[in-house]
């Protein structure tokens, strides 16, 4: 069920720990997660964004290097080189060095 944007905004405003995963209504994939910046690391991640352009518009995302590092950190925390986060890191690596 679709959530109105004003409700999403209210939820995000309530706590720095709330994150919302967004996808087309009735679909699970593709999706993305969003939240309000709450610390210096997140602020730095968005200080030099990449702009991704779609047919319907565009969105700014953090640099690929930071996304790769984040995914590798999640894989390390899960002690897994075969899980989804490690796979995501290898797919994001443009040089194929992972």
Rosetta blueprint (number, residue, H / E / L):
1 X L
2 X L
3 X L
4 X L
5 X H
6 X H
7 X H
8 X H
9 X H
10 X H
11 X H
12 X H
13 X H
14 X H
15 X L
16 X L
17 X L
18 X L
19 X L
20 X E
21 X E
22 X E
23 X E
24 X L
25 X L
26 X L
27 X L
28 X L
29 X L
30 X L
31 X E
32 X E
33 X E
34 X E
35 X L
36 X L
37 X L
38 X L
39 X L
40 X H
41 X H
42 X H
43 X H
44 X H
45 X H
46 X L
47 X L
48 X L
49 X L
50 X E
51 X E
52 X E
53 X E
54 X E
55 X L
56 X L
57 X E
58 X E
59 X E
60 X E
61 X E
62 X L
63 X L
64 X H
65 X H
66 X H
67 X H
68 X H
69 X H
70 X H
71 X H
72 X H
73 X H
74 X H
75 X H
76 X H
77 X H
78 X L
79 X L
80 X L
81 X L
82 X L
83 X L
84 X H
85 X H
86 X H
87 X H
88 X H
89 X H
90 X H
91 X H
92 X H
93 X L
94 X L
95 X L
96 X L
97 X L
98 X L
